């Protein structure tokens, strides 16, 4: 009957036939992923390696706020205690 090498060749031929239809889609998605990774790498470089706080001239920073940080008002919740009911 068939040995392992013959079955492997048959499976390889089937994979190639089925894969030819998906190949353009796979290469497009790989290209998109590479562009996204490249842009993220560039953003981290511009930010200073990610370990530092960006200055006020950083993208999205508001004038007068050091490092582009904003103060968001809210309530501090201690997760050990049950929530207070009104």
C-alpha positions in Angstrom: 0.0 0.0 0.0 1.2 3.5 0.8 4.2 4.3 3.0 4.7 7.4 5.1 6.7 9.2 2.4 4.0 8.8 -0.2 1.3 10.0 2.2 3.4 13.0 3.1 3.8 13.9 -0.6 0.0 13.5 -1.2 -0.7 15.7 1.8 1.8 18.3 0.6 0.2 18.4 -2.8 -3.3 18.9 -1.3 -2.0 21.6 1.0 -0.4 23.5 -2.0 -3.6 23.2 -4.0 -5.8 24.5 -1.2 -3.2 27.0 -0.1 -2.9 28.7 -3.5 -6.3 30.3 -3.0 -5.4 31.7 0.4 -1.8 32.8 -0.4 -2.6 36.4 -1.5 -4.7 37.0 1.6 -2.0 35.6 3.8 0.7 37.8 2.2 -1.5 40.9 2.6 -2.2 40.2 6.2 1.6 39.6 6.8 2.4 42.9 5.2 -0.2 44.7 7.3 1.2 43.2 10.4 4.8 44.2 9.5 3.7 47.8 8.8 1.9 47.9 12.2 4.9 46.6 14.0 7.2 49.1 12.2 5.0 52.0 13.1 4.8 50.9 16.7 8.5 50.6 16.9 8.9 54.1 15.4 6.4 55.5 17.9 8.4 53.9 20.8 11.6 55.4 19.5 10.0 58.9 19.2 8.6 58.5 22.7 12.1 57.8 24.1 12.1 54.0 24.5 8.9 53.8 26.5 10.6 54.0 29.8 10.4 57.8 30.1 7.6 60.2 30.6 6.9 62.1 27.4 7.2 65.9 27.5 4.4 68.4 27.0 5.2 68.7 23.3 4.2 65.0 22.9 1.3 64.2 20.7 -2.0 64.7 22.5 -0.5 66.7 25.4 -2.4 69.7 26.6 -0.6 73.0 27.2 0.2 73.6 30.9 0.1 69.9 31.8 3.5 68.4 32.5 4.3 65.3 30.5 0.9 65.5 28.8 -0.7 63.9 31.9 -4.3 64.6 32.8 -6.0 64.3 36.1 -9.2 62.4 36.0 -11.6 62.8 38.9 -13.2 59.7 40.3 -13.6 57.5 43.3 -11.0 55.3 44.8 -12.3 51.8 45.4 -10.8 49.4 47.9 -11.4 46.0 46.4 -11.3 44.4 49.9 -14.4 46.1 51.1 -17.9 45.6 49.6 -19.2 48.6 47.6 -21.1 51.3 49.5 -24.9 51.4 48.7 -26.7 54.7 48.3 
